[in-house]
């Protein structure tokens, strides 16, 4: 029910579309998957490098926070 509201498709429509899908359609879906996977990976690495260049050390901050939490428990 939620997928019908959000996407406008239901399971029978999706099954019908996949049954009648041509190999070119599948190729384009695979191409979109690889393209957006590559773009999101590169963007993730760029954001990680920008965070490091700005001097924010996420790992040490998380580690210090966990240690402080642990010491406050006991």
Secondary structure, DSSP 8 states (H G I E B T S, - for coil): -HHHHHHS--HHHHHHHHHS--HHHHHHHHHHHHHHHHHHHHHHHHHHHHHHHTT--HHHHHHHHHHHHHHHH-
